[in-house]
Amino acid sequence: MNIINFINRFPDEASCVEFIKSQRIKQGIICKKCTGIKHYWLENKLSFQCASCGFRTSIKSGTVMQSSNLSIRT
């Protein structure tokens, strides 16, 4: 994907978050603490919360952006 296609596909941070969120849901999210598979999306935290134990998994967790302070779109 070139930069022009990227900008057209992801015009803002919210569109990037929605894309990554949908990809994570397709793959399935497994809680790192209790290995639960049912999660809820927390919009204000941009993370998934385990329905079993309440552990939160960020949108960046498990990606190359995991330890980065940069925005997702960057």
Rosetta constraint file for C-alpha pairs under 8 A:
AtomPair CA 1 CA 5 HARMONIC 6.14 0.50
AtomPair CA 1 CA 6 HARMONIC 6.42 0.50
AtomPair CA 2 CA 6 HARMONIC 6.23 0.50
AtomPair CA 3 CA 7 HARMONIC 6.14 0.50
AtomPair CA 4 CA 8 HARMONIC 6.24 0.50
AtomPair CA 5 CA 9 HARMONIC 6.00 0.50
AtomPair CA 6 CA 10 HARMONIC 5.84 0.50
AtomPair CA 6 CA 11 HARMONIC 7.97 0.50
AtomPair CA 7 CA 11 HARMONIC 5.26 0.50
AtomPair CA 10 CA 15 HARMONIC 5.39 0.50
AtomPair CA 10 CA 16 HARMONIC 5.79 0.50
AtomPair CA 10 CA 73 HARMONIC 7.72 0.50
AtomPair CA 11 CA 15 HARMONIC 6.82 0.50
AtomPair CA 12 CA 16 HARMONIC 6.84 0.50
AtomPair CA 12 CA 73 HARMONIC 7.22 0.50
AtomPair CA 13 CA 17 HARMONIC 6.29 0.50
AtomPair CA 13 CA 71 HARMONIC 7.57 0.50
AtomPair CA 13 CA 72 HARMONIC 6.67 0.50
AtomPair CA 13 CA 73 HARMONIC 5.53 0.50
AtomPair CA 14 CA 18 HARMONIC 6.17 0.50
AtomPair CA 15 CA 19 HARMONIC 6.22 0.50
AtomPair CA 16 CA 20 HARMONIC 6.23 0.50
AtomPair CA 16 CA 72 HARMONIC 6.69 0.50
AtomPair CA 16 CA 73 HARMONIC 6.04 0.50
AtomPair CA 17 CA 21 HARMONIC 5.88 0.50
AtomPair CA 17 CA 46 HARMONIC 7.93 0.50
AtomPair CA 17 CA 59 HARMONIC 7.55 0.50
AtomPair CA 17 CA 72 HARMONIC 7.14 0.50
AtomPair CA 18 CA 22 HARMONIC 6.10 0.50
AtomPair CA 19 CA 23 HARMONIC 6.29 0.50
AtomPair CA 20 CA 24 HARMONIC 6.12 0.50
AtomPair CA 20 CA 59 HARMONIC 7.27 0.50
AtomPair CA 21 CA 25 HARMONIC 6.22 0.50
AtomPair CA 21 CA 59 HARMONIC 6.76 0.50
AtomPair CA 22 CA 26 HARMONIC 6.22 0.50
AtomPair CA 23 CA 27 HARMONIC 6.34 0.50
AtomPair CA 24 CA 28 HARMONIC 6.03 0.50
AtomPair CA 24 CA 29 HARMONIC 6.54 0.50
AtomPair CA 25 CA 29 HARMONIC 6.41 0.50
AtomPair CA 28 CA 37 HARMONIC 7.27 0.50
AtomPair CA 29 CA 37 HARMONIC 5.96 0.50
AtomPair CA 29 CA 38 HARMONIC 7.66 0.50
AtomPair CA 29 CA 39 HARMONIC 7.32 0.50
AtomPair CA 30 CA 35 HARMONIC 5.33 0.50
AtomPair CA 30 CA 36 HARMONIC 5.68 0.50
AtomPair CA 30 CA 37 HARMONIC 4.92 0.50
AtomPair CA 30 CA 38 HARMONIC 7.86 0.50
AtomPair CA 31 CA 35 HARMONIC 4.45 0.50
AtomPair CA 31 CA 36 HARMONIC 5.09 0.50
AtomPair CA 31 CA 37 HARMONIC 6.47 0.50
AtomPair CA 31 CA 50 HARMONIC 6.31 0.50
AtomPair CA 31 CA 55 HARMONIC 7.07 0.50
AtomPair CA 31 CA 57 HARMONIC 7.39 0.50
AtomPair CA 32 CA 55 HARMONIC 7.97 0.50
AtomPair CA 33 CA 53 HARMONIC 7.85 0.50
AtomPair CA 33 CA 55 HARMONIC 6.81 0.50
AtomPair CA 34 CA 52 HARMONIC 7.69 0.50
AtomPair CA 34 CA 53 HARMONIC 6.88 0.50
AtomPair CA 36 CA 50 HARMONIC 6.66 0.50
AtomPair CA 36 CA 51 HARMONIC 7.58 0.50
AtomPair CA 36 CA 52 HARMONIC 6.36 0.50
AtomPair CA 37 CA 50 HARMONIC 7.44 0.50
AtomPair CA 38 CA 50 HARMONIC 6.08 0.50
AtomPair CA 38 CA 51 HARMONIC 5.62 0.50
AtomPair CA 38 CA 52 HARMONIC 7.42 0.50
AtomPair CA 39 CA 48 HARMONIC 5.87 0.50
AtomPair CA 39 CA 49 HARMONIC 5.25 0.50
AtomPair CA 39 CA 50 HARMONIC 4.43 0.50
AtomPair CA 39 CA 51 HARMONIC 5.25 0.50
AtomPair CA 40 CA 48 HARMONIC 5.44 0.50
AtomPair CA 40 CA 49 HARMONIC 5.15 0.50
AtomPair CA 40 CA 50 HARMONIC 6.50 0.50
AtomPair CA 40 CA 51 HARMONIC 6.67 0.50
AtomPair CA 41 CA 46 HARMONIC 7.44 0.50
AtomPair CA 41 CA 47 HARMONIC 6.06 0.50
AtomPair CA 41 CA 48 HARMONIC 4.57 0.50
AtomPair CA 41 CA 49 HARMONIC 6.35 0.50
AtomPair CA 42 CA 46 HARMONIC 5.81 0.50
AtomPair CA 42 CA 47 HARMONIC 5.42 0.50
AtomPair CA 42 CA 48 HARMONIC 5.87 0.50
AtomPair CA 42 CA 49 HARMONIC 6.88 0.50
AtomPair CA 43 CA 47 HARMONIC 7.02 0.50
AtomPair CA 45 CA 58 HARMONIC 7.87 0.50
AtomPair CA 46 CA 58 HARMONIC 6.33 0.50
AtomPair CA 46 CA 59 HARMONIC 6.01 0.50
AtomPair CA 47 CA 56 HARMONIC 6.30 0.50
AtomPair CA 47 CA 57 HARMONIC 5.43 0.50
AtomPair CA 47 CA 58 HARMONIC 4.13 0.50
AtomPair CA 47 CA 59 HARMONIC 5.21 0.50
AtomPair CA 48 CA 56 HARMONIC 5.54 0.50
AtomPair CA 48 CA 57 HARMONIC 5.11 0.50
AtomPair CA 48 CA 58 HARMONIC 6.28 0.50
AtomPair CA 48 CA 59 HARMONIC 7.30 0.50
AtomPair CA 49 CA 54 HARMONIC 5.52 0.50
AtomPair CA 49 CA 55 HARMONIC 5.62 0.50
AtomPair CA 49 CA 56 HARMONIC 4.39 0.50
AtomPair CA 49 CA 57 HARMONIC 6.32 0.50
AtomPair CA 50 CA 54 HARMONIC 4.73 0.50
AtomPair CA 50 CA 55 HARMONIC 5.33 0.50
AtomPair CA 50 CA 56 HARMONIC 6.36 0.50
AtomPair CA 50 CA 57 HARMONIC 7.99 0.50
AtomPair CA 57 CA 61 HARMONIC 6.29 0.50
AtomPair CA 60 CA 64 HARMONIC 7.74 0.50
AtomPair CA 60 CA 65 HARMONIC 5.62 0.50
AtomPair CA 60 CA 66 HARMONIC 4.83 0.50
AtomPair CA 60 CA 72 HARMONIC 7.90 0.50
AtomPair CA 61 CA 65 HARMONIC 7.52 0.50
AtomPair CA 61 CA 66 HARMONIC 4.89 0.50
AtomPair CA 62 CA 66 HARMONIC 6.04 0.50
AtomPair CA 65 CA 70 HARMONIC 7.88 0.50
AtomPair CA 65 CA 72 HARMONIC 7.54 0.50
AtomPair CA 70 CA 74 HARMONIC 6.35 0.50
